[in-house]
Amino acid sequence: MNPIMAVSVERINEAISHHDEAVKLITLRDRLAEIGVHAELRDNNSALMVVRPDGALPVWVFVGYGGAFYSWDNTNKRHPTDDPQGAASILAEYVKGL
């Protein structure tokens, strides 16, 4: 493969990965909304800002570990991306301080 094609393939793979992560964050945002937790997509759909009901600093959620996990709290907390409903429940408890 010539170098120009290699760069193009790399950029395509990055775009696909970013799109997959964005879809996972959108899905999580929607599950959070269903249970009454406000969250907003930020930074070009690469992060989800989950608002705390008490007005404290928001929780930032990212998709990491090769797209396998939602992570927050400086990656100390994480949940598999194939279970957005479970992640939403855990995040709701986390932001409410339960």
One Martini backbone bead per residue (centre of mass of N, CA, C, O) as a GRO file, in nm:
protein
   98
    1MET     BB    1   0.098   0.036   0.022
    2ASN     BB    2   0.071   0.349  -0.006
    3PRO     BB    3   0.110   0.626   0.193
    4ILE     BB    4  -0.155   0.765   0.116
    5MET     BB    5  -0.343   0.525   0.175
    6ALA     BB    6  -0.264   0.486   0.472
    7VAL     BB    7  -0.369   0.756   0.571
    8SER     BB    8  -0.661   0.717   0.481
    9VAL     BB    9  -0.720   0.464   0.645
   10GLU     BB   10  -0.661   0.590   0.919
   11ARG     BB   11  -0.881   0.812   0.902
   12ILE     BB   12  -1.118   0.624   0.869
   13ASN     BB   13  -1.081   0.469   1.134
   14GLU     BB   14  -1.110   0.718   1.315
   15ALA     BB   15  -1.396   0.797   1.224
   16ILE     BB   16  -1.533   0.535   1.308
   17SER     BB   17  -1.457   0.542   1.603
   18HIS     BB   18  -1.589   0.814   1.669
   19HIS     BB   19  -1.873   0.733   1.586
   20ASP     BB   20  -1.909   0.497   1.786
   21GLU     BB   21  -1.868   0.668   2.041
   22ALA     BB   22  -2.100   0.867   1.989
   23VAL     BB   23  -2.328   0.660   1.990
   24LYS     BB   24  -2.279   0.566   2.283
   25LEU     BB   25  -2.327   0.846   2.413
   26ILE     BB   26  -2.612   0.890   2.305
   27THR     BB   27  -2.736   0.644   2.437
   28LEU     BB   28  -2.672   0.727   2.727
   29ARG     BB   29  -2.820   0.994   2.729
   30ASP     BB   30  -3.100   0.867   2.675
   31ARG     BB   31  -3.108   0.688   2.930
   32LEU     BB   32  -3.083   0.921   3.130
   33ALA     BB   33  -3.339   1.075   3.046
   34GLU     BB   34  -3.541   0.843   3.122
   35ILE     BB   35  -3.433   0.891   3.446
   36GLY     BB   36  -3.375   1.218   3.490
   37VAL     BB   37  -3.088   1.278   3.354
   38HIS     BB   38  -2.872   1.529   3.275
   39ALA     BB   39  -2.717   1.543   2.942
   40GLU     BB   40  -2.422   1.640   2.741
   41LEU     BB   41  -2.278   1.690   2.456
   42ARG     BB   42  -1.926   1.714   2.384
   43ASP     BB   43  -1.657   1.762   2.208
   44ASN     BB   44  -1.754   1.634   1.937
   45ASN     BB   45  -1.883   1.373   2.076
   46SER     BB   46  -1.643   1.277   2.310
   47ALA     BB   47  -1.846   1.375   2.543
   48LEU     BB   48  -2.017   1.350   2.864
   49MET     BB   49  -2.226   1.570   3.047
   50VAL     BB   50  -2.313   1.523   3.383
   51VAL     BB   51  -2.557   1.645   3.580
   52ARG     BB   52  -2.588   1.770   3.891
   53PRO     BB   53  -2.852   1.838   4.109
   54ASP     BB   54  -2.663   2.021   4.323
   55GLY     BB   55  -2.440   2.185   4.130
   56ALA     BB   56  -2.209   2.041   4.095
   57LEU     BB   57  -1.982   1.909   3.936
   58PRO     BB   58  -1.954   1.745   3.666
   59VAL     BB   59  -1.968   1.448   3.479
   60TRP     BB   60  -1.729   1.282   3.286
   61VAL     BB   61  -1.781   1.095   2.984
   62PHE     BB   62  -1.622   0.815   2.830
   63VAL     BB   63  -1.480   0.633   2.569
   64GLY     BB   64  -1.298   0.331   2.625
   65TYR     BB   65  -1.111   0.065   2.572
   66GLY     BB   66  -1.185   0.035   2.261
   67GLY     BB   67  -1.512   0.080   2.327
   68ALA     BB   68  -1.595  -0.101   2.596
   69PHE     BB   69  -1.609   0.169   2.785
   70TYR     BB   70  -1.731   0.353   3.026
   71SER     BB   71  -1.587   0.657   3.171
   72TRP     BB   72  -1.505   0.785   3.506
   73ASP     BB   73  -1.329   0.923   3.739
   74ASN     BB   74  -1.050   0.890   3.604
   75THR     BB   75  -1.121   0.573   3.537
   76ASN     BB   76  -1.233   0.446   3.813
   77LYS     BB   77  -1.491   0.432   3.643
   78ARG     BB   78  -1.688   0.157   3.490
   79HIS     BB   79  -1.875   0.046   3.187
   80PRO     BB   80  -2.020  -0.130   2.963
   81THR     BB   81  -2.134  -0.045   2.638
   82ASP     BB   82  -2.347  -0.299   2.620
   83ASP     BB   83  -2.482  -0.132   2.896
   84PRO     BB   84  -2.647   0.155   2.911
   85GLN     BB   85  -2.857   0.112   3.136
   86GLY     BB   86  -2.658   0.039   3.360
   87ALA     BB   87  -2.488   0.296   3.339
   88ALA     BB   88  -2.716   0.493   3.403
   89SER     BB   89  -2.779   0.389   3.687
   90ILE     BB   90  -2.497   0.435   3.807
   91LEU     BB   91  -2.473   0.737   3.738
   92ALA     BB   92  -2.719   0.834   3.894
   93GLU     BB   93  -2.606   0.756   4.169
   94TYR     BB   94  -2.341   0.914   4.150
   95VAL     BB   95  -2.464   1.210   4.108
   96LYS     BB   96  -2.654   1.175   4.377
   97GLY     BB   97  -2.488   1.023   4.612
   98LEU     BB   98  -2.578   0.702   4.677
   0.00000   0.00000   0.00000
